[in-house]
Amino acid sequence: MTDQGRGSPEDGAGTVGPGTEEAGPGVETEPEAVEPEAGTSGPGTEEAGPGAGTSGPGAEEAGPGGHYIVCGGNSLAHRLILELTEQYEVPVVAVVPDRSREHGPAIAQIPGVTAVLEYSTVTGEALGAARIEQARGIALMDGTDQENIHAALAAENRNPGVRIVLRIFNQRLGEHLEKLLPNCAALSGSATAAPAFANGALSRPHTVDVGGRQLYVAYDADIRPNQICLVADRIDRQDLGRLRLLPETGGRAADFIRIAELLGGGEALGPVARPDPALDHGPGGLAALQSLDTEPPLRQPLRKRLKWWLLDSLKYFTNTRLRMILITAFAAIVIGGAVLATHTTHSGGIGWTVYFTLLDAAGAVQPDVPGQQVLGDSWARVAQVLITFCGITFVPVATAIVVEALASGRRGLPRPPGARTRDHVIVVGLGNVGTRVAALVHATGLPVVCLERDPQARGIAAARALGIPVLIGEGPLEAQLKQARVKHARAVVAVTSDDAANLEAALEARAVRPEVRIVVRLFDDDFAHHVYATLGNVASRSVSYLAAPAFAAALMGREVLGTLSVFRHVLLIAELAVEEGSALDGRNTGDLEGPGGVRVLAVRLHRRVHDYQWNFADRSRRLAPGDRVVVAATRSGLARVIQ
């Protein structure tokens, strides 16, 4: 979903290259595009053979070798280049579709980029100009799945030892490619970032699985005594620049971490004073890494769901006048049943009364015959006549409603939001990220409603296949949100490619329901900080900011288990393998740690490779080949450790 008159890169409209959009500062483009059918070049692309691209200034100087190549001009490529040049301090050659559009101008100004080459597609000529034979790694951040796979195979043929990281939407296809090319990693930016958006909307922690433990970031009063480690302090929503990730272990923070280590060692250590999260760690709040025990149920109680399903069915299949007739007929049947219970002489009790009432409503009444014994007086006969005539109206209509509801469910046809759509999540924008977020929330059992302005968006078919209602149109966003029943919504997730459109959705939703939970996708950091400082109950996420560290670590040959967000900051959970002769061989775990950089969470010794030792006590033990270390690290901290 985008602003009126604008194309969305996620939906393939108004694109410059596959899945990209012309974007200025403050507009984040999601580069991933759904893989088109075989033989097509994807939306917005041109058929281009070798030599179709043109090289810009600097094409003749692609660096002396030992460099990394990043192909793409979108936001993810931009963030990845920043990660490589600022955190890992390695030379980068950028290959962009157009130096003057999207993030091309910003990429050209990044220190550490030795050359910026301009090629519309990653052809053999482009790889040669980027000196792929001397490169240590290549990242393919743009293009369709088919184009990226073709470029990866070409790079492998020209440099068999090069490290390849490519962005791919079809994750199953990526798994097969990783088996085909052992030195290749296929990642999805939207798949990496979508869980953070979904969990933010559900007000539940975003977790990373480490050895069977679900690790997440808890804040202030939610911090339990058995937390793993302190990950941030000085948290102030009015000034997030004060926030410190993995702060130095000085003052009260040292006590906090030391007690956490003792508690992690087991109850055999004896009673230990519990840390008080309210203790002063400097101005602002605290955040700690801890394990998730159980997740609270998200679905509504069955009684409420049945109640709203019945009301929704009545509103969907009937108008106001017909509903009044049905309600009147039903009330008359109930009153008639009560008359039968008090004016008949049978001794069957309430069960027989209900039995006779239902038969009369179905038209199976047996008339009294003069001279035969009757069970009731004249009032009972009047009640039977009333029930029978009301049943003629009520039973067929009620039967039709139930049959139609069941039939439409079998056909898998999504119905527009109705009365039963309550406590739901509204997803604004059905690009790659929006489609994945809608699917993740739908998998929890909660109702989802999607808004999309582009009727050709590919996410529409995916959402409808899951039975998710999708509202499509160019009308005012306020009207669409009201039609999506935002006044009864649990959360609104705005994940279009335009910061302004996402903020508009957030403000419109708050105007209707101030307490609604809002998660917005924002690229510009300053913009996001102002949103945090001004709007309460709002979470901001950036797809490229969440995904770029994982892509950078994969390009450097390290495994990132997941990323955890602390407001707009990113904490990486990585598992480092100790190889013979590597930088980790012979170092002890205490040397790996550093304030604001790295915190060792667990160690897997080569003798017990399946056993995670949390808060490893022997900090002086030297690591040996075969050991594996799980760390929580900042981007710069992880770069320092793995270099």
C-alpha positions in Angstrom: 0.0 0.0 0.0 1.4 3.3 -1.0 0.4 6.9 -1.3 -2.1 7.6 -4.1 -0.4 7.9 -7.5 2.8 6.2 -6.3 4.1 2.8 -7.1 5.2 0.3 -4.4 8.5 -1.5 -4.8 7.1 -4.4 -2.9 4.2 -4.7 -5.3 6.1 -4.2 -8.5 4.5 -0.9 -9.5 6.5 2.0 -10.6 9.8 0.1 -10.3 13.2 1.0 -11.6 14.6 -2.5 -11.2 13.2 -5.7 -9.9 11.4 -5.0 -6.7 12.9 -1.6 -6.2 11.5 1.9 -6.2 12.9 5.3 -6.8 13.2 6.6 -3.3 14.7 9.6 -1.7 15.9 10.0 1.9 13.4 8.8 4.4 11.7 6.3 2.1 12.7 2.7 2.8 12.3 0.3 -0.1 12.0 -3.4 0.4 14.1 -5.0 -2.2 12.6 -8.5 -2.2 10.2 -9.3 -5.0 8.2 -12.5 -5.4 9.8 -14.8 -7.9 8.0 -14.4 -11.3 7.2 -17.2 -13.6 10.0 -18.8 -15.5 11.0 -16.9 -18.5 10.1 -13.5 -17.2 12.4 -10.8 -16.0 10.1 -9.6 -13.2 8.2 -6.4 -12.8 9.9 -3.2 -13.9 12.9 -5.0 -15.5 14.2 -4.9 -19.0 15.6 -7.7 -21.1 19.3 -7.1 -20.9 22.1 -9.2 -22.4 25.8 -9.0 -21.7 27.0 -5.5 -22.0 23.6 -3.9 -21.6 24.7 -2.0 -18.5 26.9 1.0 -18.7 29.8 1.7 -16.4 30.0 4.9 -14.5 33.0 6.8 -13.3 35.3 4.6 -11.4 34.5 1.5 -13.4 38.1 1.1 -14.5 39.3 1.1 -10.8 37.5 -1.6 -9.0 40.1 -2.0 -6.3 43.3 -4.0 -6.0 41.6 -7.2 -4.8 40.6 -8.7 -1.4 37.4 -6.6 -1.6 33.7 -7.3 -1.3 31.2 -6.7 -4.0 27.6 -5.5 -3.2 25.1 -5.5 -6.1 22.0 -3.4 -5.7 20.8 0.1 -5.2 18.0 -0.4 -2.6 17.9 0.3 1.1 19.2 -3.1 2.0 22.2 -2.8 -0.2 22.8 0.7 1.3 22.7 -0.6 4.9 24.8 -3.6 4.0 27.6 -1.4 2.6 27.5 0.7 5.7 27.8 -2.4 7.8 30.8 -3.7 5.8 32.6 -0.3 5.7 31.9 0.9 9.2 31.7 -2.2 11.3 34.0 -4.6 9.4 36.2 -1.9 7.8 36.6 -3.8 4.5 36.8 -2.3 1.0 33.6 -2.5 -1.0 32.9 -2.2 -4.7 29.2 -1.3 -5.3 27.3 -2.3 -8.5 24.1 -0.2 -8.8 21.4 -0.1 -11.5 21.5 3.7 -11.6 24.0 6.0 -9.8 21.4 8.9 -9.9 18.4 7.1 -8.5 17.2 5.2 -5.4 20.1 5.0 -2.9 22.8 5.3 -5.6 23.8 8.8 -4.7 24.1 7.9 -1.0 26.1 4.8 -1.7 28.5 6.8 -3.8 29.3 9.0 -0.8 30.1 6.3 1.7 33.7 6.3 2.7 35.3 2.9 2.1 33.5 2.3 -1.2 36.4 2.1 -3.6 34.3 2.2 -6.8 30.7 2.5 -7.8 29.8 0.7 -11.1 26.6 1.3 -13.0 25.0 -1.8 -14.6 21.3 -2.5 -15.0 21.8 -6.2 -14.4 24.6 -8.3 -12.9 26.1 -9.7 -16.1 29.4 -11.2 -16.8 30.7 -7.8 -17.9 29.6 -6.4 -14.5 31.4 -9.1 -12.6 34.5 -8.6 -14.6 34.5 -4.9 -14.0 34.1 -5.5 -10.3 37.1 -7.9 -10.4 35.2 -10.9 -9.1 38.3 -13.1 -9.5 40.1 -11.1 -6.7 37.0 -10.6 -4.5 36.6 -12.2 -1.1 32.8 -12.1 -1.3 29.8 -10.9 -3.3 26.3 -9.9 -2.1 23.4 -9.9 -4.5 20.8 -7.6 -3.0 18.7 -6.7 -6.0 16.8 -8.5 -8.8 14.5 -11.5 -8.9 15.3 -14.9 -7.5 16.0 -16.2 -10.9 18.4 -13.3 -11.7 20.2 -13.6 -8.4 20.7 -17.4 -8.8 22.1 -16.8 -12.3 24.5 -14.2 -11.0 25.6 -16.4 -8.1 26.4 -19.3 -10.5 28.3 -17.0 -12.7 30.3 -15.6 -9.8 31.1 -19.2 -8.6 32.3 -20.2 -12.0 34.7 -17.2 -12.2 35.9 -17.5 -8.6 35.2 -20.9 -7.0 36.4 -19.7 -3.5 34.3 -16.5 -3.3 31.8 -16.1 -0.5 28.3 -15.6 -2.0 25.3 -14.1 -0.2 22.1 -13.5 -2.1 18.7 -12.2 -1.2 16.0 -14.6 -2.2 12.2 -14.7 -1.5 11.7 -18.4 -2.1 13.4 -19.8 1.0 12.9 -23.4 0.0 14.8 -22.6 -3.3 17.5 -20.9 -1.3 18.0 -24.1 0.8 18.6 -26.1 -2.3 21.0 -23.5 -3.6 23.0 -23.6 -0.4 23.5 -27.4 -0.9 24.5 -26.8 -4.5 27.0 -24.1 -3.6 28.6 -24.8 -0.1 30.1 -21.3 0.1 26.7 -19.7 -0.5 24.1 -18.3 1.9 20.6 -17.5 0.7 18.7 -15.1 3.0 15.4 -13.2 2.9 15.3 -9.7 4.2 11.5 -9.8 4.7 11.6 -13.2 6.4 14.3 -11.9 8.8 12.4 -8.7 9.7 8.8 -9.9 9.6 8.8 -11.7 13.1 9.8 -8.4 14.7 6.8 -6.6 13.2 4.4 -9.4 14.1 5.6 -9.8 17.6 5.5 -6.1 18.1 1.9 -6.0 17.0 1.0 -8.9 19.4 2.7 -7.2 22.3 4.8 -10.3 22.8 8.5 -10.6 22.8 10.4 -11.3 19.7 12.6 -14.4 20.5 15.6 -16.1 19.1 16.0 -19.8 19.6 19.3 -20.9 21.1 19.7 -24.5 22.2 16.0 -24.8 23.0 15.9 -21.6 24.9 13.8 -18.7 23.6 15.7 -15.6 24.3 14.1 -12.1 24.3 14.6 -8.6 25.6 12.7 -7.6 28.7 12.4 -4.1 30.1 12.3 -2.7 33.6 9.5 -4.2 35.7 9.3 -7.3 33.4 12.9 -8.3 34.2 12.9 -11.5 36.3 15.6 -12.5 38.8 16.8 -15.3 36.4 17.7 -13.0 33.5 20.8 -14.0 31.5 22.5 -10.6 31.2 22.0 -6.9 31.1 21.9 -5.7 27.5 21.0 -2.0 27.7 20.7 0.8 30.2 19.9 4.6 30.2 16.8 3.9 28.1 14.9 7.2 27.6 12.1 7.3 25.0 12.6 11.1 24.8 16.2 10.7 23.9 17.2 7.3 22.5 20.7 8.5 21.8 21.4 8.0 25.5 20.7 4.3 25.3 23.8 2.0 25.7 23.9 -1.5 24.4 25.9 -4.0 26.5 27.1 -1.3 28.8 30.3 -1.4 30.8 30.2 -3.4 34.0 30.8 -0.6 36.3 28.8 0.6 39.4 25.4 -1.0 39.9 25.6 -2.7 36.4 28.4 -4.9 37.7 26.2 -6.1 40.6 23.4 -6.7 38.3 25.5 -8.9 35.9 27.3 -10.7 38.7 24.0 -11.7 40.4 22.6 -12.8 37.0 25.6 -15.1 36.6 25.1 -16.6 40.0 21.5 -17.2 39.4 22.2 -18.8 36.1 24.5 -21.3 37.9 21.6 -23.0 39.7 20.1 -23.2 43.1 23.0 -25.2 44.4 24.8 -21.9 45.0 22.5 -21.2 47.9 20.4 -18.1 48.5 21.4 -15.0 46.6 20.1 -11.5 46.9 17.8 -10.8 44.0 18.6 -7.8 41.7 16.2 -5.0 41.9 15.5 -3.5 38.4 14.5 -0.3 40.1 18.1 0.3 41.2 19.7 3.3 39.8 21.8 2.5 36.7 22.0 6.0 35.6 19.0 8.0 34.2 16.6 5.9 32.2 15.4 2.3 32.2 17.0 -1.1 31.8 16.8 -4.0 29.4 17.9 -7.6 30.0 18.2 -10.8 28.0 16.2 -13.6 29.5 14.4 -16.9 28.5 10.7 -17.1 27.7 8.8 -19.6 29.8 5.4 -19.8 28.2 3.6 -17.5 25.8 0.1 -16.3 26.9 -2.8 -17.4 24.7 -3.7 -15.0 22.0 -7.0 -16.3 20.7 -10.4 -15.1 22.0 -12.4 -17.4 24.3 -14.7 -19.8 22.3 -17.8 -18.3 23.9 -17.0 -14.9 22.5 -16.0 -16.2 19.1 -19.3 -18.1 18.8 -21.3 -15.0 19.9 -19.7 -12.7 17.4 -19.8 -15.4 14.6 -23.6 -15.6 15.1 -24.1 -11.9 15.0 -21.7 -11.6 12.0 -23.7 -14.2 10.1 -27.0 -12.4 10.8 -25.5 -9.0 9.6 -23.9 -10.6 6.6 -26.9 -12.5 5.2 -29.8 -10.2 6.4 -30.8 -6.6 6.3 -32.2 -4.7 9.3 -35.8 -5.3 8.4 -35.3 -9.0 8.0 -33.4 -9.2 11.2 -36.3 -7.6 13.1 -38.6 -10.2 11.6 -36.4 -13.0 12.6 -35.9 -11.7 16.1 -39.7 -11.2 16.5 -40.4 -14.7 15.2 -37.8 -16.2 17.5 -39.2 -14.3 20.5 -42.7 -15.6 19.6 -41.5 -19.2 19.5 -39.9 -18.8 22.9 -43.1 -17.3 24.3 -45.1 -20.0 22.7 -42.9 -22.6 24.3 -43.4 -21.1 27.7 -47.2 -21.2 27.2 -47.0 -24.9 26.3 -45.0 -25.6 29.4 -47.6 -24.0 31.7 -50.9 -25.0 29.8 -50.3 -28.7 28.9 -51.0 -31.7 31.1 -48.1 -34.0 30.1 -45.6 -34.9 32.7 -42.5 -34.9 30.5 -41.0 -31.8 32.0 -38.9 -29.1 30.2 -37.4 -31.7 27.8 -40.8 -32.6 26.3 -41.8 -29.0 26.1 -38.7 -28.2 24.0 -39.3 -31.2 21.9 -42.9 -30.2 21.1 -41.9 -26.6 20.5 -39.2 -27.6 18.0 -41.6 -30.0 16.2 -44.2 -27.3 16.0 -41.7 -24.8 14.6 -40.7 -27.3 12.0 -44.3 -27.7 10.9 -44.8 -31.2 12.4 -47.6 -30.2 14.7 -50.5 -32.7 15.1 -53.8 -31.0 15.3 -56.3 -31.9 18.0 -59.3 -33.9 16.8 -62.7 -33.5 18.5 -63.5 -36.5 20.6 -59.9 -37.4 21.3 -58.0 -36.8 24.5 -56.0 -33.5 24.3 -52.9 -32.6 26.4 -53.6 -28.8 26.8 -56.2 -26.1 27.0 -57.1 -23.5 24.4 -54.0 -21.4 25.3 -51.8 -24.4 24.4 -53.5 -24.7 21.0 -53.1 -20.9 20.4 -49.4 -21.3 21.3 -49.0 -24.2 18.8 -50.5 -22.2 16.0 -48.2 -19.2 16.8 -45.1 -21.4 17.0 -46.0 -23.1 13.7 -46.6 -19.9 11.7 -43.5 -18.2 13.2 -41.5 -21.4 12.4 -42.5 -21.0 8.7 -40.5 -17.7 8.8 -37.7 -18.5 11.1 -36.5 -22.0 10.3 -36.0 -21.7 6.5 -34.1 -18.4 6.8 -31.9 -19.7 9.7 -31.2 -22.8 7.8 -30.2 -20.8 4.7 -27.8 -18.7 6.8 -26.0 -21.7 8.2 -25.8 -23.5 4.9 -24.4 -20.5 3.1 -21.9 -19.8 5.9 -20.6 -23.4 5.7 -20.6 -23.4 1.9 -18.6 -20.2 1.6 -16.1 -21.6 4.2 -15.5 -24.7 2.1 -14.9 -22.5 -1.0 -12.3 -20.6 1.0 -13.8 -17.3 0.1 -12.7 -14.5 2.5 -15.6 -12.4 3.9 -15.3 -8.7 4.6 -14.7 -7.7 8.2 -17.9 -8.1 10.2 -19.0 -8.1 13.8 -16.9 -11.1 14.7 -13.8 -9.2 13.6 -12.6 -8.0 17.0 -9.3 -8.0 18.8 -7.7 -8.3 15.4 -4.6 -7.0 13.7 -4.7 -4.6 10.7 -1.8 -4.9 8.3 -1.4 -1.8 6.0 0.5 -2.8 2.9 0.7 -6.2 1.2 4.3 -6.1 -0.1 6.7 -8.9 0.9 7.0 -7.8 4.5 3.3 -7.2 4.9 2.4 -10.6 3.4 4.7 -12.4 5.8 3.5 -10.4 8.8 -0.1 -11.2 7.9 0.7 -14.9 7.6 2.6 -15.0 10.9 -0.3 -13.3 12.8 -2.9 -15.5 11.0 -0.9 -18.6 12.2 -1.5 -17.6 15.8 -5.3 -17.9 15.3 -6.0 -14.2 15.6 -8.1 -12.5 12.9 -6.3 -10.3 10.4 -7.5 -7.6 8.0 -5.2 -6.3 5.3 -5.4 -2.9 3.5 -3.8 -2.4 0.0 -4.3 0.3 -2.6 -2.7 -1.5 -5.5 -5.2 -4.1 -6.9 -2.2 -5.8 -8.7 -0.2 -6.4 -5.5 1.0 -10.0 -5.4 0.4 -10.3 -1.7 -3.4 -10.0 -2.2 -3.6 -13.5 -3.7 -1.5 -15.0 -0.8 -3.7 -13.3 1.8 -6.9 -14.4 0.3 -5.6 -18.0 0.0 -5.4 -17.9 3.8 -8.9 -16.6 4.0 -7.7 -13.1 5.2 -10.0 -10.3 4.2 -8.3 -7.7 2.0 -9.7 -4.2 1.5 -8.6 -2.7 -1.8 -9.2 0.9 -2.9 -7.9 4.4 -3.4 -10.2 6.0 -0.9 -9.2 8.0 2.2 -7.2 5.9 4.6 -9.4 7.0 7.5 -12.4 5.4 5.8 -10.5 2.2 5.0 -9.4 1.9 8.6 -12.9 2.3 9.8 -14.1 -0.3 7.4 -11.4 -2.6 8.8 -13.0 -2.0 12.2 -10.0 -0.3 13.7 -12.1 0.8 16.7 -12.1 -2.9 17.7 -8.5 -3.8 16.6 -5.7 -5.0 18.8 -3.0 -3.5 16.7 -2.2 -1.7 13.4 1.0 -2.7 11.5 1.9 -0.1 8.8 4.6 -1.7 6.5 4.4 0.1 3.2 7.6 1.3 1.6 6.8 5.0 2.3 7.6 6.5 5.8 5.0 9.2 5.3 2.3 6.7 4.4 3.1 4.5 7.4 3.0 7.5 9.7 -0.3 8.6 8.2 -1.8 5.2 9.0 -0.5 5.4 12.5 -2.0 8.8 13.2 -5.3 7.9 11.6 -5.6 4.7 13.7 -4.8 6.7 16.9 -7.4 9.3 16.0 -10.1 6.5 16.0 -8.7 4.5 18.9 -6.0 6.1 21.0 -5.1 2.9 22.9 -4.5 0.7 19.8 -1.0 -0.8 19.5 0.9 0.6 16.5 4.0 -0.8 14.7 5.4 1.3 11.8 8.1 0.7 9.3 10.4 3.6 9.2 13.8 3.9 7.4 14.9 7.4 8.6 16.5 7.1 12.0 15.8 10.8 13.0 12.2 10.4 11.9 11.9 7.3 14.0 13.4 8.9 17.1 10.9 11.8 16.9 8.0 9.2 16.6 9.2 7.4 19.7 9.5 10.7 21.6 6.1 12.0 20.6 3.8 9.1 20.2 3.2 6.6 23.0 2.4 2.9 22.4 4.2 3.0 19.1 7.0 0.6 17.9 9.3 1.4 15.0 11.1 -1.1 12.9 13.3 -0.9 9.8 13.5 -3.9 7.5 17.0 -3.1 6.2 18.3 -2.2 9.7 17.1 -5.6 11.0 18.3 -7.6 8.0 21.6 -5.9 7.1 23.6 -7.2 10.1 22.6 -10.8 9.3 23.6 -10.4 5.6 26.9 -8.8 6.6 27.7 -11.5 9.1 26.8 -14.2 6.5 29.1 -12.5 4.0 31.9 -12.6 6.5 31.2 -16.4 7.0 29.6 -16.2 10.4 26.3 -17.6 11.6 23.8 -15.1 13.1 21.1 -17.0 14.9 18.8 -13.9 15.0 18.5 -10.2 15.7 16.8 -8.6 18.7 15.7 -5.0 18.6 16.1 -2.7 21.5 14.0 0.2 20.2 16.0 1.3 17.1 19.1 -0.5 18.1 20.0 -4.0 17.0 21.4 -6.8 19.2 22.9 -9.8 17.3 22.8 -13.3 18.7 25.5 -15.3 17.0 27.2 -18.6 17.3 30.9 -18.6 16.6 32.7 -21.8 15.6 36.4 -22.1 16.7 38.5 -23.4 13.9 42.1 -24.3 14.0 44.3 -21.3 13.3 41.4 -18.9 13.5 41.3 -15.7 15.5 39.3 -17.4 18.2 41.7 -20.4 18.6 43.5 -20.2 21.9 41.6 -17.2 23.2 39.6 -17.4 26.5 36.0 -16.3 26.8 36.9 -13.4 29.1 39.0 -11.9 26.3 36.1 -12.0 23.9 33.9 -9.7 26.0 34.1 -6.0 25.9 31.9 -3.1 27.1 29.4 -2.1 24.5 30.5 -4.9 22.2 30.3 -8.5 23.1 28.8 -10.6 25.9 29.4 -14.4 26.0 26.1 -16.2 26.7 26.9 -19.9 26.4 29.7 -22.2 25.3 29.5 -25.6 23.6 32.7 -27.5 24.2 33.9 -29.9 21.5 33.6 -32.8 23.9 30.0 -32.0 24.6 28.9 -30.4 21.4 25.1 -30.7 22.1 25.3 -29.3 25.7 25.0 -25.5 26.1 26.8 -24.2 29.2 25.1 -20.9 30.0 27.0 -18.2 31.7 30.2 -20.2 31.4 32.0 -19.8 34.7 35.5 -20.6 33.6 36.3 -17.4 31.9 40.0 -18.2 31.8 39.6 -21.4 29.8 41.2 -21.2 26.4 39.0 -22.1 23.4 40.0 -25.1 21.3 39.1 -26.1 17.8 35.6 -27.6 17.7 34.3 -25.3 20.5 31.4 -23.0 19.7 30.6 -19.8 21.5 27.2 -18.1 21.6 27.4 -14.3 22.0 25.2 -11.3 22.2 26.9 -8.5 20.4 26.5 -5.1 18.8 27.4 -4.8 15.2 30.8 -3.4 15.9 31.4 -5.9 18.6 30.7 -8.9 16.4 32.9 -7.4 13.7 35.8 -7.0 16.1 35.5 -10.6 17.3 35.3 -12.3 13.9 38.0 -10.4 12.2 
